[in-house]
Amino acid sequence: TFAQVDAQSKLFAAYLQSLGLQRGDRVALMMPNIPQYPVAVAGVLRAGYVLVNVNPLYTARELEHQLKDSGAKAIVIIENFAKTLQDGMHGSAVQHIVLCAMGDELGLLKGMLVNYVVRSVKKLVPPFSLPGAVRFKDALAKGRGATLNAPVLKADDMALLQYTGGTTGVSKGAVLLHRNIIANVLQSEAWNEPAMKKVPAGEQPTSICALPLYHIFAFTVNMMLAMRTGGKTVLIPNPRDLKATLKELSKHRFHSLPAVNTLFNGLANHPDFNTVDWSHLKVSVGGGMAVQSAVAELWLKKTGCPICEGYGLSETSPSVTCNPVTTTAYSGTIGVPLPSTYVKLIGGDGQDVTELGQPGEVAVLGPQVMAGYWQRPDETAKVMTADGYFLTGDIGTMDERGYVKIVDRKKDMVIVSGFNVYPNEVEDVVSNCPGVLECAVVGVPDEKSGEAIKLIVVKKDPALTEQAVRDYCHANLTGYKRPRHIVFRTELPKTPVGKILRRELRDA
């Protein structure tokens, strides 16, 4: 309940303060969608600290970079990934570890059963050694004996470091202020209002959170928005298990479902789809990646609720544009700007595009735009214009109604099931694989994930096998960053100065 989140987050905030952390210190969260997540978020923010969202599927190498870069002094992590932390915290500033378990918030008997199954039956918790780590329940108990000194938080105080890939292959932290998140929550609430006002009076608005809370889309549009509106949120820890997801959905009467194209597609094509009552669904928001027309048509046909495609980025908290929630047809666009948001297109000459239908880089101005990249003024300067617009790196066109369509990406970024993958990072990892001379990464169309990673390798050792490369990628890259396709070539196309021509590889 909201009362439980309120009470537990106060205790957790008091516990964190008792550790001697200073205002503005960073606290990392590395968990799937479990009830401890919103409690920890509220606790960290109430105590005056800065939240660092971490993908729980990160490898030790990826985690190490984020912990070092953010300077996080504490981390809240589910025990399933404690071994990753053990291997990836070397050289970081982490001094305090809080361990969560899947069953912590499920009541005594059910919680014990779930934890037993996770640990002993499914064996999802590899052995680990983290001396001094404190269990989540024990942290709350210690918080009872501590005092919470509620800080006076201002709109311009930092709330969140949301990490996003960089064109250099180095993940950067987008600095999101309290006012950025608040603004985007209010913008989303206003945008959804025409659909959500159709929820019968006295019925609690209910949203399905099948997107991971560490991703800014779910963080703002699911969790924060539901807290703002007094809505119920149904947390789905593993949406890839479509059968289990549909089984859970069949127990609820729900009104809102933010999702990515791959999830809409997977659900709509699953044999258990009709075990769920979709008749109360008022708004389906598609984001994170392009919604395909065939998926949108099938979803509308099977649920009666159209997918409203939107657009956003980690740097914009995230929502920038969206199709109206009253729409009844797939538009093929990312819609129009949210309230208080300005969008313009900037040409290759640096001038504003004034002709309708002409492509330009999408630039955004609004209260949801980040304060900059964490400790990277050089990178921040590259993406901010003199008049305060944020350069997204996406190329778009605009029609006479103000609807924006994304036509290309300025960067070589690949979007796999809504997650940004930067070729430089994957190439940097693979280039360290024994037997690899050089390599390149491009995105290729994929029916399930929108795009997939294709890796092109030039061998140094003729004996190098595809399986050896796959094994190396498995050990060093999160699942969505791993190549789906691997091909070997004798050479890579390059410019006269030696830069690899990814576009030629894509066209090939």
N, C-alpha and C positions, 0 to 999 in steps of 0.2 A: 504494500500500500504506500501511498504518498507519505503517511505518517511514519512508516518504517524507514523509508529512504531518508526522511528528515532526521529521525532519531539516530540512525546508524551513521549517517554522514557527519553529524555533529561529533559523535564519538571518534570517528576516524580522523576528522580534522584535529581534534584535541590530541589524539595519539601522535599524529605527524608533528604537531607543534612541540610535543614533549621530547621529540628526538633532537631538538635544537636547530632544526632547519630555519633558515632566514627567509624573510618575505622575498618573493620572487625566485626562490630556488625551484628547480625543475624536478618533477616527479613523473616517472614513466609508468604507463599502463600497458601491459602485454597480456591481453586476454581475449577470448572469443566472446560472443554475446551471452553473458551470464549476469545474474542480478547484482553481483558484486561490482560490475562496471559502473552503472549509474551512481551507486553508493560512493565508489571511489572518486568518480568525477566530481560529485558535489562536495565530498570531503576535501579534496585537493584545492578546489576553488574557494571554499569557505575559509580555509586556513590561510589563504593569501599566496598560494604557490601557483606555479605554472604547469599545466598538464602537457605531457608529451605522449601522443598516441603512437604505439608500436605494433606493427603487424606481428601477431603471435607465430606466424609461419616463417619468420625470418631465420636465416641461417646464422651461425655464430659470427661470421664475418660481417654480415649486414647489421646485426644487432650491435656489434662492437663499434661500428662507425657512428650509428645514431646515438649511442650512449655517450661516446666521447664528444661528439659534436654538440650535443645538447647540454652536456655537463650535468646530467641528471644525478642527483645525490641519493634518490630512493627509487625503488621500482616495485610495483604491484604486479605479480605474475602468476598465471595458473601453473600448477605443479607439472602439468603435461610437458611444459617447455622449459622447466627449470634446468635441465641438462644444457640447453642452448645458452642460458644465462651463465652457467658455470664456465662454459667454454668461451663466452664472448664478452665477459666483463673486465678482462685484463686491461689495465691502463685507464679504466674509466673512473669517474668520481663516485660511483655507487657505494654507499656505506650502509644502506638499510634496505632489506628485502622483505616484502610481505607476500606470503604464499597463499594462493587460493586453491580450492578444490571444487570440482563440478557440483558436488552435493551440499556445499556449505549453507546455502540459503533454502534448502528444500525440506526443512524439518528434520527432526532427529532420525526417525526410522527410514524415511525415503532417502534422506541425505546419506546415511550410512550405506544403504543398499547401492545407491548410484556410485558412491566412491569406491565401494568394493568391486563393482563391475568394471569401472574405468581402470582401476589399478591392477586387479588380480585376474579378471576374466579377459577383458580386451587388451590388457597390458599396454595401456596408452601413456603410462608414466615411466619413462626410462630412469634407471638409477641415477641419482645426483648427489652432490655434496655441496651444500651452501651453509657453512657454519654461521650461526647467528641469525638465520632467517626466522621470521615470526609468522605464525599462522594468522590468517585474516580474522578468525574468531577471537584469537588471543589479543590481536591489535585492538579490536573493539572493546574487549574487556579491560585492557590497559587504559583505553580512552575514558572509561568511566571514572577512573581515579585521577584524571588530568583535567585541567581547566582550558576551555577554548577562549582564546582572546580574539574575538571577531575583528578582523582588520577592516578599515574603511577603504573599500575598493572603489576606484574611479573608472570612468568609461575608457580612459586611455591606458589603463593598466593591462599588461599582457596576460592573456588567459590560456593560450594554447600555442604549442609549437606543432604544426602539422607538416610532417615531412613529405616532400614531393621530389621526384627524380630531377636531376639536372642534365642539361645538354652535355655537360662535361663528364657525365657518369657519376657525379657525386651528388648524393641526396642532400637537399637543402631544407631547412626548417622555415616554413612560412609563419611569420609572427602574426597571430590573430589576437586582436585586443578584445576585451569584454564587449565593447560597443560593436565590433564586427559581427560577433556571434549573435548578440541581441538583435541587431538590425536584420540579419538574414532570417532569424526566427520570425520576426514581425512581418517581414516581406513575404515569407512562405505562408504565414497564417492568413494574410490578406489575400494572397493569390488563390489559396485553396477554398476561401470562404464561400464562393458561389456553389461549390459542390458539397462542402461539409455542412452547410445550413440545411441540406436535405435530410440529414440525420434526424430521426424523430425526436421530438422534445423529451427530455428525461432519459435518453439513451446515451450512455457514455461513448464518446468517439473512440474507436479502437483502430490501432494501426499495427500492421505486421512488420516486424523488423528482421528481414531476412538478409539484409546487407550488413557487413561487419561494422561494429560501432567505432573501430579505430579508423575507418574511412570517413572522411568529412561529410559525405552525402548522408550516411545513416546518423552520424553524430548530431548534425543539425536538424535534418528534415525528419528524422525518426525521434530520437531521444529528446533533444532540446525542445522541439516543437510540441511533442506530447506532454512534456512537463508544463509548458506554457498554457496549453489548452485544457489541462486536466484530463488528458486522454489515457487510455490503457494501451500499453505496448506489449506485444507478444514477441519475445526474443527467440530467434531461431539460431542456435549455435552453429549448425552445419547445414546450410541450404543446399549443398551439393547432394545431400541425401534427400532426393526429391520425394521418395516414398514416405520417409519420416516427416518431412516438412508438410506434405499434404495431409498426413494423419493428424498432425497438430492443428492445421488450419480447419480441419473438419469439426474441431471442438469449439470453434469460436464464431461469433457474429462480428464481422470486421468491416471497416469502411474505407481504409486507406492502405495502399500497398506501393511504396516506392521500391523500384527494382531496376536491374539492368536487363538489357535485351536477352541475354543468355538465360536468365532466370524465367522471364516471361515465356520464352520459347520452350524451355524444359518443362515447366509446369503445364502449359497448354497442350503439350504432346504426350504427357504422361497418362498411362492407362487409369490411374486413380483420380484423375482430374475431377470427375463428376461426383466423387464422394464429398466434395466441399460445396457448401452453399455460398455461391458468389453473388447472390441477388442483392446483398446489402452494400456491395462495394461501390463507393461514390467517386473515388479518384485513384487512378493508377499513374504514378509518375515514373517516367523512364529517364534515366540519366547515366552518367559514367561512360557511356559509349553510344554510338548511333543505334537508334531503334530501326530495325529493318521493316519494310512495308509489309512483307508477308506475315511477320510476327504480329504486327499491329492489327492487321485484318483478322487474323485467327483469334487474337485475344478479344477483340470487340465482338466477334461472332459468338465466342464461347461464354463470355462473361456479361456482355451488354455494356461494359464500362470501357471507354476508349483509353488508350495510353496517351498521356500528355507528355510529349518529349520536352525535356529541359536541357540546360547546359550550365556547367559551372566548373570551377577548379578549386584546388586546395587553397590557392591564393585569394579566392573570393568567397570563402566561408560556407558553402561553395556556390550557391545559386545566383546566376546572372540573368538568364532568360528562361522562358517556358511558354509552351502553347497554353491557351486558355483552358481551364478545367471544364468548360462548358462545350468544348469541341466534340464533334461526333465523327470526324474523319481524320485520317492520317495526313499530315501536311507535308511531311518530308523536310520540315524545317525545325530549328530549335526554338521557334516562337519569337516573342517580343520581350524587351527588357522588363524586369520586375519593377515595382514602385521605387522611386528615388534612384533608379539606375539609368545611366547614360551609356549607350553603345555607339561607337562610330567605327568606320573602317579607314585604315591608313595605308596608302599605296607604297610601293617600293621606293618612291622618291621622298618619302617622309611626309607627304602632303595628305590631307583628308580626301577620301574618295567622295565625290559629290554626284557622280552619275549612277543612277539605279542599275543594279545588275552587274556592276563592275566589281571585281574582286579586290579585297584589301585585308590587311591584318586586323582581326577583331580587337578593339581596345575598349576597356571598361572603366567607368568612373562611378563610384557609389560608396555608401557607408559600409559595405561588406568587404571592400578591397583591403588586403593586408597592409600592415605597417612597413613591411619589407622582409627580406630574408635574414634569418638569424646570423648575426656577426658576419654578413657578407655584403657590405655596402657596394662593392663592385658589381655583384650579380643583381642587386636591387636596382642600381642605376641603369642596367641594360634593359630592364622591363618597365621602367616608369618614364612617361613623357614629361616634358617641361610643364604641361598644363594638368598633370596629376592623373593621367590615364594609365591603366595597367595594360601592357601588351601581352596578349594571351599566347602568341605563337601560332594561332589558328587562322587560316585564311577563309574568309566568308564573303557572301554577297547579301545584299538587302533589297527587298522588293518595295513596291509603292506603299504597302501597308506597314512597313517597318519590320516585317518578319525576316529573320536572319537564317541563312543556310550555310553550313560549314562545307567547303568544297575541297579543302586540302589542309595539310599541316606544314607550317613553316619549318618546324623541327622534324627530325626523323623518328620522333616518338611513335611507339606502337601501343595500341590500346587492346589489352587482352582481358576480356570479360569485365571491362570497366576499370582495369588497373593500368596505370602508366608504366610502360617498360621503355627504358632508354637504351638504345643499341650500344652506346659507349660503355655502359656498365657491364653488359653481358660480354661484349668483346674484351673488355679489360680482364674479366675473370677467365674466359676461355683461352686468352693468349698466354696464361700461366699454366695451361694444361700441358704436361710433358708430350712432346711430339708435334705440337702445333707451331707452325711458322708464322702464320697470320690468319686473321679471320674477319668476317663482317656479318652484321645482323640486319635483316630487313623484316618488315611485317608483310604477311601474305593473308589474303582473305580466308576466313574459316567460318563454316556454317554455324558451329556451336559457340565460339568465343568472339565472333566478329572479326578478329585478326589473330594470327598465330605467329610465333617467332620462327623464322627460318635462319639457320646458321650456315654460312659458307666458310669452309676451312681449307687452307693450303697446308699440306703436311710438311713437317721438317723430318719426321721419321716415317718412312714408307710403311712401317708395320702398324701405325696408328689405326685403330678401328673406331667405327661409329659408336659401339658400345662403351669404349673407353672414354670417349668424349661425353656421352650421356651420363656415365657414372660420375665424372668430374663435375658436371653441371648439377647433378643431383646433390652432391656434397656441398656445393658452394652457392647455389641460387635457390630462392623461393620458387615454389611450384609454377606460378604464373610467368616467371621470367625464364623458365627452361625452354630450350628450343623444341618445337614440335617436329620440325624438319631439319635434317642435317645432310648437307651435300659436300663432297670434296671436289676441289678444283686445283688446277696446276698454277693458276695465278688469278689475281683480282683486278678488275678495271680501276684505273687511277687517273687522276689529273696530272698535268705536267709537273706539279710540285709534290706529287706522291700521295695526295689525299684520295682515299678510297671512294669511288663513285657508287654510293648506295642506290641512287636512282636507276643507274644502269642495271644493277642487280635486281631491283624490283621489276623493271620493265622486262627483263629476261625471264 
